[in-house]
């Protein structure tokens, strides 16, 4: 992909005279390519020439993950230290003056926050008149409370480098580490020096201000950052980036530290002049983020990597949620502000502020509880169904219009209210005044509480959500039981359900949009959810076979354990003592049979904990540890790297190791385990998401009706379709009532998670591994089921899967022969 991207950006991409049906040559590829890599690049080249939407599936990459590379003798950091520094920064007197001036201004800001020489008048709103009452020209507001001042400043020097026109390639992926990996691979090609490249990241990942970083919370970092923004040396920073070869986020941060200027804003300035822009999902797929960054997708190439869950990822970006605590925080802040400045405010401001208070009080009503702890339905207008069935952990779901009518706020013009919020700057005035008062009162909890701006952001996002089309999503009102945590758990959430309109904003602008990933199946579901206007026979799709030969994999459906018990890890059976113990017996055998590393995937952290506890009490864990060291995936992502380091060291010490991991966790999604890191991957059961999740059920209901006319859409209800208690049986009832699409979506969620997890093993042509699918449901005859789990496995596994064995003895024999053969090959 890198070479095709590079060639595209060297003005060769849309040159029709050079394109023909014959295969292209890719001299920039840094290695001798496999035949399937040539096929992939040719397909990509054709798709880019034709334009439109295309999907390219390649089951493996050969890149080495960061956590392994970091432990090699010549680490990335060592190489940087020993090699010629890419940053030729001259430190002169002007930089020193800029640095001193910035430090002085930061001290001034801190003094201002501490309340020194407080001047409350700065928080008083200027007189406001709406468009109906004033002839002044105001731009329509798309939503949110952010002012455009900082974005306008970003573009103040765009004439300096020009370069705003011409073809651009946008490459995006899910995480910053994946973006950095892309840059590292790009550096291996000739295009790293021939193409103008910039990598965009978040404030948290690019901030070099230690005071801001100490805030920890992402929201507070985002709020504090613009206050300390400095213009000094930004042009020099931009010029330096354009002179260097491709730089990843770590490089940009290092350059920012050396030049003593902000890499976050500095990199944003480079984007208009760059030919290849590397950025996270959020920055590209969110229209407001694109506008904030000044990104123009017109006639460009957009490549979305790791696109296996693109539809759900896109929708989640447009969800909105506000808790009862945040609503109360906003309400008290505005009330306090109005009490202080009421006599100083004009009629327009007072009218809009009163409207805000009415709206907030209405939103608080459905979150109130009765004396017995149930949702308060009497005062809110929300029908919570049969009170005898109501449980405080449940919730109700409804369309936007029904929600607004039920709270008697359908007469409030939310678009005008959002315009007022943005143009008046009320949120910054109110929150600034509130934090000033807290500092003056020397409230010791002021800095520990959630930032007021975070609460206001949630409120503003919810208002934007309530302006969406009625059928685009659903409102969920939930009052969770607060007795266990001591905190109020109620919330209102908008769940976006339709992604086609959002994705069309990207497709309509760009020349070509490429979805790439290791496993993109089922493509029909993605088409229906993201680009239903494109007929199935016109979707450009290409799938590689795996570079690993069939004799290097051993996929087996394990239906029975060593004692003969049939494996059933369905929701109703997986917690039984017998099932957990039988799984332990299987693992006790495997650790003695499989060399080096074994990775076991469980459906959730809760189930992994349950199994680990049971094995500890029964003594099975002690038996396993006699053969291999046992590691557990931590819940906190920040702790994963240390566990992986110890896991790798245990394998290198010849002791061997087993990793107990979780589907959907860090290990299953973003880390590759090649060679001895994973000689056997074990998938325990079918990791279906819990049907007790009301948001999931709303998505299932929506997807079930895709493509149907209004009259033919199925009638799916959650009890009385207004209140859902969170009971699993009710969720299964909804699933059983699905005819096709909804049920397929639920199954696809499960199998996508399976495919992502088992795909962590076998990362290059000479790699090998066993893949064990432990559940009788994998072993059932696929010919006897209309929807069999194996039908959704990757082709390179499905074609070689051993569905049926006579018992565990057969499994043991097959594994013994497989690893014996591989050991002979290694020694020869």
N, C-alpha and C positions, 0 to 999 in steps of 0.2 A: 504493500500500500504506500509506503514511504516514497518509493521510486516513482510510482505513478503520480503521486501528489507533487513531487518535485518537478517532474516533467511537465505536468499541467501548469505549474506556476512559472515555468521558464518560457511562457508565451507559446507553448507548443500545444496546449490542450485543445483549444477550439480552432486550430488551424485545419480547416477541412481538407486542404490540399494534401496534407500529410497523412490523413486518416483513410484507411481502406479496411476491407474485411479481413485481409491477411493478418497474421499475428505480428505484434509489435516486438521490438527489441528494447530491453531495459538495461543499458550499459551502466547505469548508476547503482544497480543492486550490488551491495558490498560483498556478497558471497556467491558461490556457485548455486543457483537456485534449483530446488526440486522441480519436477515437472508440474506438480500441482500448484506450486507457487507461480510458475509461469502462466498456468491456466487462470489462476486467480487474478493476476495483474492484467492479463488480456481482457478478461471479463470486466474488470473495473474500468479499464481504458475505454471499452466499448460503451459502457453505461454512462461514463462521464461525457462522451461525445454526443450520445443521444439525448442526455438530460432527463429530467423527471426523477421519479422515485425508484430506487433499486435497493436490493437486499443481498448482501454477500456474507456467506457463512463459511467460516474456516475453523475447524474443531480444535486447533492448537496453535500456539505460537512458540517460538524458540528463544524468547527472551528470558534471561535469568532474573528472578525476582530480587528486589532490593535487599530483602532480609537475608538472602543467601550470599549475594555479592558483597555485602558489608563484612563478611567474615573471611573473605579471601585475603591473601597476603598483600596484594596491591589493591587496597580499597580505593573507592572513589575519592574520598577525602585525601588519602595519601597521594594519589595521583595529582590532585590539584596542588598539593603542597610542593611536590617535587618538580612538577612541570612548570613551564612558563606561564605566569599568571595571565589570564585573559583580560584582566582589567588594568589598563594603563592610565591610572588616575593621577593627575598632578594636583598636589595639595598646595594651594597658594593662599595669599592673604585674603582674597575675596571669600574663599570658602570659610576661613577662620572667622571672618566678620559675620557671615551668614549664620554660622553655627552659634556664635555668641548671641546674635540677635534672637535666634530661635529659642535658645535657652532662657533668655530674659523674658520673652513673651510667654513661655510655658510657666515660668515662675509667677508672672502676672496673672495668668489664668487660674493657677492654684490659689493664689491669694483671693481672687474674686470669688472662687467657689467656697472658700472658707468664710466668706461673709465680710471681709475687710471692706470698709467704705461702701456698704451695701446701698444700692440705689434702686428702690422698688419700682420707680417710674419706668425703668427699662422694660418691665414686664407688662406694661399697660398696652392694650391693643390699639392700633390706629383705627380711625373710623372706617367702617366697612359698609359698602352698598352692593347689593347683588346686581347682576346684569340688567334685571328688569327695572331697577331703580336708578341706574346710572348709565350715562352714555359712554363711560370709559370702556375701552376695549380689553376684554379678558379672554384668554385662551380657554377652551373647554378642558375640563379635567378628566384624565383617564382613571384616576383613583390614587389612593395613598396620600400620605401627609407630607411627603418629602418636597422641599422646595427645589427649584431648578438651578439655583445660584451656583452650586458647586459644579454642576454639569456644564453650565455655560462657561465657567472659568476653565474647565478642561479643554475647551476648544479654542482658547484665546490665542494659541500660537500655531494653529494648524497650517497656516500659510508657510511656516518655516521650512518644512520638509516636502511640501506638496505630497505627491504620492498617494493622494486619496482615491484616485480612479484606478481603472484596470482590474484585472481578475484577482479575486481573493479566494483563498481556501480557508475554511473554518473547520478545525478539528476539535471535537469535544469528547470528553469521557466523564465517568462518574466521579472519580476521586483525583486529588492533587498528585498522589503517588503514581497513578496511571498516566497523568499528563507528563510528569517528570520522566517516566520510563519512555514515553514516546519521543521526548527530546533527546534522550540518550541514544535511542536507536537512530534518530535523524542525523546525529553527529557522525555516525558511521558511514554516511553517504556524502557524495560531493555537494549535495544541495544545502548542507548546513551553512556553507559559506556563500552560496550563490543566490539564496532566497532570503528576503527580509522576514525575520521571524520574531514574534513576540508571544510570550506566555502570560496569560492573565490569571490571577488567583484572588482569593478572598483576602479581606483585611487581616483576619487572624493569621493566615499563613504568610503574609508579606509584611506585617508590621515590624518595625525595628525600634519602636519607642517602648522602653522597658516599663514606664509608668502605665501605659495603656495595656500592655501584655499582662501586667499583674492583675488586671480586672478579671481575667479568666473567662467570664461569660461572653459568648459570641455577640449577643445583643448589645451588651454594654461596650464592647470594643467597637462595634459599628457606630454606636452613638458618640463615643468620645473621639474617634478618629477625625471627623471633619473639623472639630474644634482646634486641633493642633496642626491642621494641614498647612504646609508651607510651600510657597512658589519657588523658593530659592533653588537653583541648580537643576530644576526640572528639565530645562532645555538641554543642558549639558548631559544629563542622564539619558535623555532620549537619543541624542547624537551618539553617545557611547554604545548604546544597545545596537543601533543600526550599523555600527562599525564592526561589531563582533559576530562570531558565528552563533548559532542557535543557543539560547540560554534558557535554562529551566528556572523554576521558582527559587530554588536555593541559590542559583547564580545571581538572580536579580536582587535577592535579599543581601547577598554579600556585596554586590556593587553599591547598593543603597547605603550600606554601612560605611563603605570606603569613601563614598562621595558625600556622606552625611545628608542625604535627601531621601524622600519617601519613595520606595520602590512600588508601592501599590498605585499611587497616582501617576508616578513616572511611567510605568508600563502601560497605563491607560492612554497616555499621550502618544505612545508609539503605534497604537492600533491603526489609526487612519493611514499611516505610511507603510504598514506591514503587508506582505503578500500571503503569509501563512500565519493565522491567528489560532493559538492553542488555548482552550478555555474550558471551564467546567460546564456541565449540563445546564445548571441554573442560569448562567450568564447568556447562553445562546437560546434556550427554549422559552424563556420568559420574555414577553414583549417589553415589559417595563424595564427589565435589566438591559435588553438590547438598546433601548432608547437612552437609558442612563449612560451606557458605554459609547453611544454614538456609532453603533455597528449597523452598517448597511449591507443587507444580504443580496441586493439586486445583482442578478446574473453571476452570482458566486457559486462556489462548490461547498457544500456542507457535508461533513463526514461525522456521523454519530457512532462512536465505538461503544462496545459493551451494551448493545441495544436490545438485549434479550428481554428486559423488563421496561422498555421505553414507554409504553402506553401508561402503565401505572405510575412510573416516575414522573411523566409529564403532568398527569392529573394531580398527583400529590403536591406539586409545586403551586397549584392554584387552590388548594384547600385553605380554609381559614378556621381558626379556633380561638375562642376566648373563654377563660375560666371565670368562675364567680368571683374569685379574689381579684382578678384583673379588672372586672367590671366595677367592683366596689372601689378599687384604687382610683380608677378614672373618675367615678362619680364623686368621691370625696375630694379629689384634687380640683375638679371643676367647681364644686360647691364652695370650697375654700377660696378659690380664685374670685368667684363672683361676689362672695361676701366682702372681699377686700377692695375690689375695683368697680363695684356696681355703679357708684356715683360718678365714676370717671369714664364709663363706657357709653358710647352712643347707642341709639335705638337699634340700629342694625346688629351690632354685636350682642346686645342683650337678648334680642329676639332669637338669634341663632344659638346662643348659649342655653337659653331656656329649652329650645328644641332638642338640643343634645341631652340635656338632663331628662327630659320626658322619654326620649328614646332609650337611654341607659336604664331608667327605672323599669321600662317595659321589658327590656331584655333580662333584667334581674328576676322578674316575677316567676317565670317557669322554673327557675333554679332554686326557689325558696322551698323549704320542706315543712311538712306538717309536724305536729307533735309526735307522731309515730314514726317519723323519719322518711315518709314517702314523699314523692313529688307533689307539690302543691298545684293541683289542677283547677281548684275552684276559682282562684283569683286570676289565673293566667289566661284562661280561655283555651288551654290545651286539654284535649281529652286523653286521659291516661288509661282508658279502658277500665276493666274490672278492678276495683281497688283491692279485692282479695288476692288478685294475681300479681299486683304490683310489688316490685322489689327495688330497693334503692340503688341497686347496681345496674338497673336497666336504663331504658331511654325511649324516646319517641322520635319518629322520623316523619317529615312532611316536606312538601314542595315549598318554595320560597313564598309564593303568594299566599298559600294557606297559613304559613307561619306569620306573615305580616298581618293578615286579617285577624288571626287568633289573638294577637297582642294589641289590636286596634291602632296600629302604626302604619297602616297602608296608605294613609293620607299624607305622610311625610315625604317630601321630595328629597330622596337620598342623593341624587346627582347634584342638586344645588347644595346640599349639606356638605358633600365631599369637596365641592368647589370652594366653599367657605373655609373648610379645614385647611386646605392647601394654600389658598391665597392669603388668608389672614395670619397664617403661622401660629394659630392659637395653641396648638399642641406643644410647641417649643416654649411658648410664653407661659402656659399653665404649668408644665412640668418643671421648667426652670424656676418659677416662683416657688413651687412646692419643695424642690430640693434646697433652695436658698433658705426657706423657713426651717427646714429640718436641720441644716447646718448651723444656723444661728441658735437654734434651741439645743445644739450639741447632743442630738439624739444618737446614742451609741449604736442603735440598730439601723440607722439611716443607710449606711453603706452595705449592710448585709441584706436588706430587703431587695426584692425585685425592682429593677429600675422602673421609674414611672414611664419613661419613654417606651420601654418594652410593652407595658400595659397599653399605652396609647397606640402603639404600632398594631397590636392585636385587635384593638377596637376599630382602627381605621381599615385594616384588612377585612374585618367582618362586614363593615359597611360596603366595601367594594364588592364582596361576595354577594351581598343582598341585592346588588344591581344587576346581577347576571340574569339571563333569560330563565324563565320559570322552569323549563325542562332540562336545563344544563346540569343541575345537581340537586342535592337534597340537604335539608337542615336536620341535624341530629341534636336533640336536647337530652343531656344525660346528667343525672344526679347520683354520683357514686357514693357508696357508703364511706363516711369520713371517720367512723369510730376507731378504725385500726390505726390510721396514720395521724389522727388528730388534726388533719387539715381538711378544708372544704374541697371536695373533689368535683363539684358540678361544673359543667361546661356546655357551651353551644358550639357546634362545629358545622361548617359548610363543607360538604363532600362533593367535589367536582366529578361528574360522571361522563361528560362528553369531551373527548380529546381531538375530534376531527377538525373542529373550527380552530383550535389552538395550533394544531400542526399545520393546517393549511396556510397560516400566516407565514410559516417558514418556507413551505413548498412553493407558494405563489411567487415569492420573491426570488428564490435561488434558481440558478440554471439546473443544478443537479443536487439531489439529496441522497446520500448513501447511508444505509443502516448496516453496520458491520458487527459481527460478534461470533463467538464460538458456537453458540446454539441459538438459532432464531426461530426454530419451529415452535409452535405451528404458525406459519406465515399468514394463513387465512384469518386467524383471530386478530393479528396485528393490522391487517388490511382493513377489516371491518371496523376496527376501533379508531384508526388514525387516518386512513385515506380511503373511505368507502366509495368515493367517487371514481376510483380507479378500478376498472374491471379486472377480475382475477387473471384473465389471459393476457393482460397488458402489463402486469407487474414483472419487472426485471429481477430475476432471482438466480443466484449462482451459489452452489454448495460444493466445497472441496471434499474429497475423501481425506481420510487421516493419513499422515505421513508414516505412521507406525504400522508395520506389517501385522497381519492378523495373528501370527504366532507369538507376538509380543504382548497380547492381552489374553486374559482368562476371565471372561464375565460369566458368572454362575448365579442362577436364581436358587437361593438356599431356602427350601421349604420346611425342613425339619432339623432339629438340633441333635446333638450326640446321643441323647437318651430317647430319641424318637418323637418328642413332642412337636406338633405342628406349630410353626411360628405364626402368630397372629398379633400384630402390633396395631390393630384398629383401636379406636378411642375406648371402646368398652372392655378390651382385653389386655392392653399393654401394661397396665399397672399390676396385674396379678403376680403374686410371688413366683408362681411356676414359670411364667413367661420370662421374667427378669433373670431367674436362676438359670434357665435354659440358655439364654443369651450369654450368661457368664461362662457356662460350660463351653459354648462355642468359642468364645474369646480365649479361654484357657488352652484350647487346642490350637488355635491359630497362632498364638504368640510363640508356640514351640515349633511351628511349621514354617511360618513366614519369616524371611530374613529382614534385618534392618528395620524400617519404619512401617507402622500400621496406623491408619487414620479411621476412626469410627465416627459416623455422623448420626446424631440423635435429632429428633424433631423439634426439641426446645431445650432451653437451659433448665427448665423445671424438671423435665423428664430425665435429662442427663444427671441432675442432682439426685433424683429418686433412685436411679439405677446405681450410681456410685455409692450411695448410702447403703443400699441393699447388699451390694457386693462386699462392702467393707464389713458389714455385720455378719455375713455368712462365711467369710474367709476366702471367697473367690478372688477378691482383689489381691490378697496376699499371694495366692497361687500365680496370678498373672505377673506380679512384680518380681517373682523369682526368675522370670525369663526376660522381661523387658521393663524399663522404667515407664511409669504412667504419668502422663501430663494431661491437664484439663484446660480447655479454652476458657480464658477469663471473660467475664461479662464486659469489663472495661477495655475499650480498644487500646488505651494507653499502656495496658499491661501485656498486650499480645506479643510485642516484639521480644520482650525478655523471656517469655515462655517458649517462643520459637527458637530462640538462641540456645536455651537449655536442651530443647528437644533435639536440635541438630547436633549438639555436642555429645549427647547420649548415643546417638546413632554412630557418630564418628569414632566413639570409644569402643566400638564393637559390642557394646552392651545391647543395643537395640532399644526402641521406644515405641510407645503407643500413645496416640493423641485422641482424647475424647473431645470431639468437636460438635458444633451445633449448626444445623441447616439454617442459612440466612445470616450466620455470624461472619466475623472477619475472615476466619479460616476458609469458609466455603465460598466466599465471594471474591476476595481480592488477592489470594496468595496461591502460587503454583508450587507444587511439591514434586520435583523431578528426581529421578534416579532413586537412591536409597532413602530419600525423605518419605517416599510412599511406595512400598512394594505391594501393598494391599490396601484398598479402600473399601470400607464396610458401610453400607447404607442400611440403617435399622428402620424397617417399616416404610410406609408411604407417608411423607410429612405433609399431610393435608392441613391447611390453615384451620383454625378453630371456627366452627360454624356459629359460635356464640358472639362473634364480632358483628355488630349491627352495620358497620361501614362496609364490611365485606358483603353482607347480604344485600345491601343496597346496590352495590356494583353488580352482583349476580343478577338481581332483578332487572337492572337496566340492560345488561348485556343479553339477557334472555329475550328481550324485546327488540333488539337491533334488527333492522331490515324488515320488520313487520309493519303493516299498516295499523293505524290506531284501533280499528275494529277487530283485528286479529291478534293483537298483543295479548299474551297470557295474563291471567289474573293471579298474581302472587301476593300473598298477604303475610304480614308478621303479626300473628294472632288477630288483632282487629285493625292492623295496618297503621296504628298510631302509637301503640306502646309495645315495647319488646323488653322482656325481663332478663335477657341474657342467658336463657336456658338453652343448652346444647340441643335438646330434643326439638325445640321450636325451629332452630336453624336447620336441622336435618329435614324437618317438614317442608321448609322452603325449597331445599335442594331436591327433594323427591318430586315436588310439583313442577320442576323445570323439565321442559321437553328436550332441549338440545343445547343451545348456546350457553345458557347459564351453567349447566352441569359440566359442559366441556371446559368452560373457563375455570371452574373450580378444580377440575382434574389437571388442567394445564398449569395452574399455579403450583400444584404439587410436583408435577414432573419437570417443570423448569427448575425448581429447587433441587430435585434429584440430579438433573443433568449438570447443573452448576457445581454441585458438590463432588460428584464422581469425576468431573472433568479436571479436578485439581491434580490428578495423577496423569502420568504419561505426557511429557512435555516436549519430547524431541524424538528423532527417528530411531535412536538406539535405546530408548527407554523401554521399560516393561513393567507390568503390574497386573495383579489380579483385582477383579471388581466383583464384590459379593453383594447381592441384593437380597437382604434377609427378610423374607416375608412370603407366606404361601401364595399371596395374591400375585406376586411376580411370576410364580411357577405355574399358574393355571394355564391351560391350553388356550393360546390366543385365538384359535379358530372358533372356540366355543363362546367367546365374549365379543359383543359389539364394540366395546371400548376397553381395551386391555392396556395396562400400564406400559408394557413393552413397546406398544405401537408409537409411543411418544419418546422413546429413547433415541439417542443419536444413531444414525445408520451404521456407523463404524462399530458400535457396541451391539446394536440390535441384530445385525447379520451374523454375529458369532455367539450370541447369548445361549447358554445351555439352560433350557427351560426346565427340564425334568431330570431328576436323579432318583435312584431307588432309595436313597436315604443319605444321612451324613457321611457314611462310609465312602460313597462315590465322590462326594465333595472333597473329602480328605485325600483320596487317591489322585484326583485330578490336580489338586494343588501341589501335592508332593511331586508328581511328574513334571509339572510346569516349572517349578523352581529348581528341580534337579537338572532339567535340560538347560535352563538359563545359567546355572552355576558351571556346567560343563562348557558352555559357550564362553563364559568370562575367563575361565582358566586356560582355554585353548588359544 
